[in-house]
Amino acid sequence: MSGPLQGRSVVVVGASSGIGRGVALRFVKAGADVALAARRSDRLGELVTEAGGGRPVPTDLCIKGDCEHLADEVAASMAPVDLLLISAGTAPLGRMAHISAEDWQLVLRTNLIGIHQVITALLDRLSSQAVVAVISSESVTAPRSHLGAYGASKAALEHTILQWQEEHPWLRFTTVSLGATVPTEFGHDFATDDIVEAIGAWADSGRSQAAFMDTEQVCNVLFEALGALVTAPSVGIPRLELRSPAPFVSDGDAAVAAATGSRDR
Ligand SMILES: NC(=O)c1ccc[n+]([C@@H]2O[C@H](COP(=O)([O-])OP(=O)(O)OC[C@H]3O[C@@H](n4cnc5c(N)ncnc54)[C@H](OP(=O)(O)O)[C@@H]3O)[C@@H](O)[C@H]2O)c1
């Protein structure tokens, strides 16, 4: 196999499911040398089987030692990293008045501090003009009920990425501001009652769209955009916004259909 991504060195954190998995799969299939990081090692093994390659490195980005182990594995066996994609993320679902200190600790530890730890650990393993991409959320700029702590964690993440860029001008940091995308495992831990309440609130406030984006299509777009960036070192994309073109709806049933992916595409 040959192509522009053949042999390129890529690290994907959050490669065990959803968007990170889909983008990682595409880079492996394009011939890149890809380190696959997430906590669930069985899922990483399944991805290697499906993709026909990739280097699974079980990693909890909340654990500094895991991030350092990932960096050691990359240093030992891979070329300097051309692309670090961090798709890992988590969200508590609930109205602000119901968000606990434990909720805050988990969401900030994962979406902010953990991502900081993994970038820090890998910094010396990055090539001189590497792309470092993180997945943020539309909820930063369009707050929606029940996702306040999540939106705040992503807003803080976005600021740190601006700061990383300021301090490392030759690296190319990209914040991907992502709209709602299905299916992924985002929300698998949400309580059904909370989801129903949240979707109703989003419809009431006109924050629901008639269709969410499709995960496979989002992965295609991210793969193409990030792959093109890797091969164009004079170009940076500080911010990429991916949104469904679907109209906003106030009908609760339409909002549920969009959120569950049950609307025909
Ligand atoms: N889907 C959406 O509608 C949507 C919209 C806007 C933004 N986003 C963002 O897009 C990104 C990907 O989400 P997704 O929808 O693809 O959800 P997903 O299927 O739940 O994927 C999340 C990934 O993060 C990993 N992860 C979570 N905590 C981790 C930790 N402590 N250490 C290492 N890896 C960890 C998970 O792997 P393990 O559990 O195996 O560790 C999994 O691979 C997230 O940052 C999310 O906030 C999603």
Ligand as a Chemical Component Dictionary entry (heavy atoms), coordinates in Angstrom:
data_LIG
# 
_chem_comp.id                   LIG 
_chem_comp.type                 NON-POLYMER 
_chem_comp.pdbx_formal_charge   0 
_chem_comp.three_letter_code    LIG 
# 
loop_
_chem_comp_atom.comp_id 
_chem_comp_atom.atom_id 
_chem_comp_atom.alt_atom_id 
_chem_comp_atom.type_symbol 
_chem_comp_atom.charge 
_chem_comp_atom.model_Cartn_x 
_chem_comp_atom.model_Cartn_y 
_chem_comp_atom.model_Cartn_z 
_chem_comp_atom.pdbx_ordinal 
LIG N1  N1  N 0  -21.370 12.320 20.008 1  
LIG C1  C1  C 0  -21.700 13.604 20.123 2  
LIG O1  O1  O 0  -22.854 14.014 19.896 3  
LIG C2  C2  C 0  -20.635 14.622 20.482 4  
LIG C3  C3  C 0  -20.940 15.988 20.276 5  
LIG C4  C4  C 0  -19.984 16.935 20.572 6  
LIG C5  C5  C 0  -18.739 16.542 21.049 7  
LIG N2  N2  N 1  -18.459 15.220 21.266 8  
LIG C6  C6  C 0  -17.149 14.847 21.766 9  
LIG O2  O2  O 0  -16.571 13.929 20.855 10 
LIG C7  C7  C 0  -15.619 13.117 21.540 11 
LIG C8  C8  C 0  -15.869 11.647 21.191 12 
LIG O3  O3  O 0  -17.132 11.268 21.724 13 
LIG P1  P1  P 0  -17.990 10.090 21.117 14 
LIG O4  O4  O 0  -19.308 10.668 20.787 15 
LIG O5  O5  O -1 -17.222 9.374  20.093 16 
LIG O6  O6  O 0  -18.206 9.212  22.436 17 
LIG P2  P2  P 0  -17.729 7.764  22.888 18 
LIG O7  O7  O 0  -18.152 6.751  21.887 19 
LIG O8  O8  O 0  -18.227 7.627  24.289 20 
LIG O9  O9  O 0  -16.127 7.840  22.892 21 
LIG C9  C9  C 0  -15.423 8.395  23.978 22 
LIG C10 C10 C 0  -14.024 7.815  23.990 23 
LIG O10 O10 O 0  -13.325 8.445  25.079 24 
LIG C11 C11 C 0  -12.601 7.438  25.754 25 
LIG N3  N3  N 0  -12.355 7.848  27.123 26 
LIG C12 C12 C 0  -13.245 8.324  28.034 27 
LIG N4  N4  N 0  -12.631 8.545  29.204 28 
LIG C13 C13 C 0  -11.322 8.214  29.026 29 
LIG C14 C14 C 0  -10.205 8.201  29.862 30 
LIG N5  N5  N 0  -10.267 8.567  31.159 31 
LIG N6  N6  N 0  -9.009  7.807  29.365 32 
LIG C15 C15 C 0  -8.913  7.410  28.073 33 
LIG N7  N7  N 0  -9.942  7.398  27.223 34 
LIG C16 C16 C 0  -11.143 7.778  27.705 35 
LIG C17 C17 C 0  -13.506 6.201  25.676 36 
LIG O11 O11 O 0  -12.753 5.005  25.836 37 
LIG P3  P3  P 0  -12.692 4.096  27.157 38 
LIG O12 O12 O 0  -14.028 4.151  27.832 39 
LIG O13 O13 O 0  -12.341 2.739  26.616 40 
LIG O14 O14 O 0  -11.586 4.684  27.970 41 
LIG C18 C18 C 0  -13.980 6.310  24.232 42 
LIG O15 O15 O 0  -13.025 5.722  23.372 43 
LIG C19 C19 C 0  -15.777 13.442 23.026 44 
LIG O16 O16 O 0  -14.765 14.329 23.412 45 
LIG C20 C20 C 0  -17.125 14.119 23.098 46 
LIG O17 O17 O 0  -17.213 15.010 24.173 47 
LIG C21 C21 C 0  -19.387 14.244 20.978 48 
# 
loop_
_chem_comp_bond.comp_id 
_chem_comp_bond.atom_id_1 
_chem_comp_bond.atom_id_2 
_chem_comp_bond.value_order 
_chem_comp_bond.pdbx_ordinal 
LIG N1  C1  SING 1  
LIG C1  O1  DOUB 2  
LIG C1  C2  SING 3  
LIG C2  C3  SING 4  
LIG C2  C21 DOUB 5  
LIG C3  C4  DOUB 6  
LIG C4  C5  SING 7  
LIG C5  N2  DOUB 8  
LIG N2  C6  SING 9  
LIG N2  C21 SING 10 
LIG C6  O2  SING 11 
LIG C6  C20 SING 12 
LIG O2  C7  SING 13 
LIG C7  C8  SING 14 
LIG C7  C19 SING 15 
LIG C8  O3  SING 16 
LIG O3  P1  SING 17 
LIG P1  O4  DOUB 18 
LIG P1  O5  SING 19 
LIG P1  O6  SING 20 
LIG O6  P2  SING 21 
LIG P2  O7  DOUB 22 
LIG P2  O8  SING 23 
LIG P2  O9  SING 24 
LIG O9  C9  SING 25 
LIG C9  C10 SING 26 
LIG C10 O10 SING 27 
LIG C10 C18 SING 28 
LIG O10 C11 SING 29 
LIG C11 N3  SING 30 
LIG C11 C17 SING 31 
LIG N3  C12 SING 32 
LIG N3  C16 SING 33 
LIG C12 N4  DOUB 34 
LIG N4  C13 SING 35 
LIG C13 C14 SING 36 
LIG C13 C16 DOUB 37 
LIG C14 N5  SING 38 
LIG C14 N6  DOUB 39 
LIG N6  C15 SING 40 
LIG C15 N7  DOUB 41 
LIG N7  C16 SING 42 
LIG C17 O11 SING 43 
LIG C17 C18 SING 44 
LIG O11 P3  SING 45 
LIG P3  O12 DOUB 46 
LIG P3  O13 SING 47 
LIG P3  O14 SING 48 
LIG C18 O15 SING 49 
LIG C19 O16 SING 50 
LIG C19 C20 SING 51 
LIG C20 O17 SING 52 
# 
